[in-house]
Amino acid sequence: ESCQTPHVTCSGHGQLRTPRRRGWQRNMGNAPLCSCAVCDASQIAPCPAIASGCFIADSVVVHPNGVQIEGLYTLGKTLGEGGYSVVRACAHRQTRALRACKITSKTEAGSGLACARKEVDILRLLQRDHSGRRSFVRLYEVFEDQHSMHLVLELCTGGELFLLQIKRGVFTEAEARILLRQMLRALLVLHSHYVAHRDLKLENWLLVKPEPSLDLKLCDFGFSIVLRPREVSKERVGSIYYVAPDVLLGPYDYRVDLWSMGVILFMLLSGKPPFNGAGEDEILVAVKAASVSFESPTWSCVSPLANTLILQLLSRDPRQRPSAEAALSHAWLSGSKSLTAVSHELG
């Protein structure tokens, strides 16, 4: 059920490996475009806390090098596997609190380790902001030894939004509003800290609890980057169905995340990606063309206001895309019921 779409090769970084994609990271062919240490591994500073003594910073316990996670946690079943990481359930030996443990091997991929270090830095930054704590998966502890790096994370028992999409096919507009509103609020906090996620996709939105709850949290910040005002990046990172044309053409800024939100909304309401093709090359050509079609019969049941928001988010010119704050004020979202009210109606 997983798709092994080859990676795009970034110039100057040699052959890229196609990661294993199943379970927790299963997708519809949306393998990351770049897995070569996010292309700027030499610029990624290791989390300074990792090499120091154990302390608590931003509610994250960072253990000294060599402390074994097995001394504090019992590792359970595998929840899924990504390109360079394995996610396992775990339980604290004393409190019995259930968590998820993201394990990155040092022997298999140095680029994966760079992404793990970056994820620690980004999550610590975000956890200083109390307004975003409902939006992002929480990082509790960090362990590192000579073989692996372990991130102890919040366990979201509802699983990936992607898997719920596979089960549902399409979401109603009421449900899509609930989901998109949460996503945009998370993005609003993210961008207020000048962080571009760069890999927003259905797989990286986790349901806090099983359905009918639709409470979401964002995860996987390994491709995230801090871009100050007027700063841009040229790194080709992301996932093939969700990547913005400006990532492919470069340079780009945080507004690539808004494009990905347009792709996600299109998929929530139709069950299909807006840009498709027989293979990777055709998909990327379609992304660059940025021509959006609502000709499928599915769209006859969707309100025109939803279409207008999708078109705005999928503007080929990033300057024409609404910010997260502006998108939240769009008539399709602002005219709907509150998240609490609609969630209550859905059970």
C-alpha positions in Angstrom: 0.0 0.0 0.0 3.0 2.3 0.1 4.4 4.0 -2.9 8.1 4.0 -3.6 8.3 7.1 -5.8 12.0 7.9 -6.4 13.4 11.1 -5.0 14.3 14.1 -7.0 18.0 14.5 -6.9 19.3 17.8 -5.7 22.3 19.1 -7.7 25.5 18.8 -5.7 24.2 16.3 -3.3 24.5 13.1 -5.2 22.1 10.1 -5.3 19.3 10.3 -2.8 17.8 7.2 -1.3 14.2 6.4 -1.4 13.0 5.8 2.2 10.8 3.0 3.4 7.3 4.4 3.7 4.7 2.4 5.5 2.6 2.5 8.6 3.1 5.8 10.4 4.6 7.4 7.3 2.5 5.7 4.6 1.4 8.0 1.8 0.2 8.3 -1.8 3.6 8.6 -3.4 4.5 11.7 -1.6 8.1 10.8 -0.8 10.2 13.8 0.4 11.9 15.6 -2.5 15.1 15.8 -0.6 16.5 13.7 2.2 20.1 15.0 2.0 20.3 16.6 5.4 17.8 19.2 4.2 20.6 20.3 1.8 22.2 22.6 4.4 23.4 20.1 7.0 26.6 21.9 7.4 24.6 24.9 8.6 22.6 23.0 11.1 23.9 23.5 14.6 23.4 20.6 16.9 21.0 21.3 19.8 23.4 22.7 22.4 21.6 20.9 25.1 22.4 17.5 23.8 26.0 17.5 24.8 25.5 19.1 28.2 24.2 17.7 31.5 20.6 16.7 32.0 18.3 19.7 32.5 14.8 20.8 31.8 14.4 23.6 29.2 11.1 24.7 27.8 9.5 21.7 29.5 11.9 19.4 27.6 14.1 17.1 29.5 17.4 16.8 27.7 19.5 13.9 29.0 23.3 13.7 28.9 24.9 11.7 26.1 24.9 8.0 26.9 21.8 7.9 29.1 19.8 4.9 27.9 16.1 5.4 27.3 15.4 1.9 28.5 16.2 3.0 32.0 13.2 5.3 32.1 10.8 4.0 29.4 9.6 0.6 28.3 9.5 0.5 24.5 6.5 -1.1 22.9 5.2 -1.9 19.5 6.3 -0.1 16.3 3.8 2.5 15.2 5.4 3.1 11.9 8.6 3.8 10.0 9.9 6.7 7.9 12.9 7.3 5.8 15.4 7.4 8.7 13.3 7.0 11.8 11.2 4.4 13.5 8.3 5.4 15.8 7.5 3.1 18.7 5.0 3.3 21.5 6.6 3.7 25.0 5.5 4.0 28.6 7.2 5.7 31.4 8.4 3.1 34.0 7.3 5.1 37.0 4.3 7.2 35.9 3.1 4.7 33.2 2.4 7.7 31.0 2.1 6.6 27.3 4.2 8.4 24.8 5.6 7.9 21.2 9.3 7.5 20.8 10.9 8.6 17.5 14.2 6.7 17.0 16.8 7.9 14.5 19.7 5.7 13.9 23.1 7.3 13.7 24.6 4.5 11.7 22.0 4.5 8.8 21.8 8.1 7.9 23.5 11.2 9.1 21.0 13.4 7.3 18.2 11.9 9.3 20.1 12.8 12.5 20.4 16.4 11.3 16.7 16.5 10.8 16.1 15.1 14.3 18.4 17.7 15.8 16.5 20.4 13.9 13.2 19.0 15.1 14.4 19.3 18.7 15.4 22.9 18.2 12.1 23.9 16.5 9.9 22.1 19.0 11.7 23.8 21.9 11.2 27.1 20.2 7.5 26.5 19.7 6.9 25.2 23.2 8.0 28.5 24.7 4.8 29.9 23.2 1.8 28.8 25.3 -0.6 29.8 22.5 0.7 27.1 20.3 0.7 24.2 22.7 -2.6 22.9 21.4 -1.4 22.9 17.8 1.9 21.0 17.9 2.9 17.5 19.1 4.7 18.0 22.4 8.4 17.0 22.9 9.0 15.7 26.4 12.5 14.2 26.5 15.6 13.7 24.4 18.0 10.8 24.7 21.2 10.3 22.7 23.8 7.6 22.7 26.5 6.4 20.2 23.9 4.5 18.2 20.6 6.5 18.2 18.7 9.6 19.1 15.4 9.2 20.8 12.7 11.8 20.9 9.9 11.1 23.4 6.8 12.8 22.0 3.2 13.1 22.7 1.2 10.1 21.6 -1.7 11.0 19.4 -3.9 7.9 19.5 -6.1 8.9 16.5 -3.2 8.4 14.0 -2.6 10.3 10.8 -5.2 12.4 9.2 -4.1 10.7 5.9 -5.4 7.3 7.2 -8.7 8.9 8.1 -8.9 10.4 4.7 -8.3 6.9 3.2 -11.1 5.6 5.3 -13.6 8.4 4.7 -12.8 9.2 1.0 -13.9 12.8 1.4 -14.9 15.0 4.3 -18.0 17.2 4.5 -17.5 20.9 4.3 -18.3 21.2 8.0 -15.6 18.7 8.9 -13.1 20.3 6.5 -13.8 23.7 8.1 -13.0 22.2 11.5 -9.7 20.7 10.3 -8.6 23.7 8.2 -9.3 26.2 11.0 -7.0 24.2 13.3 -4.3 23.9 10.6 -4.3 27.6 9.9 -4.2 28.5 13.6 -1.1 26.3 13.9 0.4 27.9 10.9 -0.3 31.3 12.4 1.8 30.5 15.4 4.5 28.8 13.3 4.9 31.8 11.0 4.8 34.2 13.9 8.1 32.6 15.0 9.4 32.9 11.4 9.3 29.1 11.0 8.4 27.6 7.7 7.4 23.9 8.1 8.0 23.0 4.4 6.4 19.5 4.6 2.8 20.1 5.4 0.8 17.1 4.3 -2.0 14.9 5.6 0.5 12.5 7.1 2.0 15.2 9.4 -1.4 16.1 10.9 -2.2 13.7 13.8 -5.5 13.2 15.4 -5.2 13.6 19.2 -7.9 11.0 19.7 -9.7 8.5 17.5 -12.8 9.7 15.5 -15.3 11.2 15.9 -12.9 13.7 17.4 -11.2 15.9 14.8 -8.7 17.6 17.1 -5.4 17.9 15.3 -1.7 18.4 16.1 1.1 19.1 13.7 4.2 16.9 13.8 7.5 16.2 12.0 9.6 19.4 11.9 12.7 17.9 10.4 12.4 19.9 7.2 11.4 23.1 9.0 13.6 26.2 8.7 13.7 29.7 10.3 13.3 32.4 7.7 13.4 35.9 8.9 11.7 38.7 6.9 13.2 39.0 3.4 15.1 35.7 3.9 14.6 33.0 1.3 15.7 29.4 0.7 16.6 27.5 -2.4 16.5 24.0 -0.9 14.2 21.5 -2.7 12.5 19.8 0.2 8.9 18.7 0.8 6.6 16.0 -0.6 5.8 15.7 -4.2 2.0 16.2 -4.2 2.2 19.1 -1.7 5.3 20.9 -2.8 4.8 24.5 -4.1 6.1 25.5 -7.5 8.3 28.1 -5.9 10.2 25.3 -4.1 10.9 23.7 -7.5 11.8 27.0 -9.2 13.4 28.8 -6.2 13.9 30.9 -4.2 11.0 30.9 -1.8 9.9 31.9 1.7 7.3 30.8 4.3 4.4 31.1 1.8 5.1 27.7 0.5 3.2 26.5 3.5 0.1 28.3 2.3 0.3 26.4 -1.0 0.4 23.1 0.9 -2.7 24.2 2.8 -4.5 24.7 -0.5 -3.5 21.2 -1.6 -4.7 19.7 1.7 -8.1 21.5 1.5 -8.5 20.3 -2.1 -7.8 16.7 -1.0 -10.1 16.9 2.1 -13.0 17.9 -0.1 -12.4 15.7 -3.1 -10.2 12.8 -1.9 -7.7 13.5 -4.7 -4.6 15.7 -5.1 -5.1 18.8 -7.3 -1.9 18.0 -9.3 -1.5 14.5 -10.5 0.2 12.5 -13.3 1.3 9.1 -14.4 4.7 9.5 -12.8 6.8 11.9 -10.8 7.8 14.1 -13.7 4.2 14.6 -14.9 3.2 15.5 -11.3 5.9 18.1 -11.0 5.0 19.6 -14.4 1.4 19.9 -13.2 2.6 21.6 -10.0 4.6 24.1 -11.9 1.7 24.9 -14.2 -0.6 25.4 -11.1 -3.8 24.8 -13.1 -6.6 23.8 -10.8 -9.6 22.0 -12.1 -13.0 21.6 -10.3 -14.5 19.5 -13.1 -14.9 16.3 -11.1 -18.5 15.5 -10.1 -17.4 15.7 -6.5 -17.1 19.4 -6.7 -20.8 19.9 -7.7 -21.6 19.3 -4.0 -19.0 21.8 -2.7 -19.8 25.5 -2.2 -18.2 28.1 -4.5 -16.7 29.8 -1.4 -14.6 26.7 -0.7 -13.3 26.8 -4.3 -12.3 30.4 -4.0 -10.2 29.8 -0.9 -8.5 26.9 -2.6 -7.7 29.0 -5.7 -6.3 31.8 -3.5 -4.0 29.4 -1.5 -2.9 27.7 -4.8 -2.0 31.0 -6.5 1.1 30.4 -8.5 2.4 33.8 -7.4 3.2 33.4 -3.7 2.5 37.1 -3.2 -1.2 36.4 -4.1 -1.6 33.7 -1.4 -3.4 34.8 1.8 -1.5 34.6 5.0 -2.8 32.2 7.6 -4.5 35.1 9.4 -6.1 36.3 6.2 -7.2 32.8 5.3 -8.9 32.4 8.7 -10.9 35.5 7.9 -12.1 34.1 4.5 -15.9 33.9 4.3 -15.9 30.1 3.9 -14.3 29.8 7.4 -15.4 32.9 9.2 -19.1 32.4 8.4 -19.2 28.9 9.9 -20.0 27.7 13.4 -17.3 27.5 16.1 -15.1 24.5 16.3 -16.6 23.5 19.7 -20.2 23.7 18.3 -19.6 21.7 15.2 -17.5 19.1 17.1 -20.4 18.6 19.5 -22.8 18.1 16.6 -20.4 15.5 15.1 -20.4 13.5 18.3 
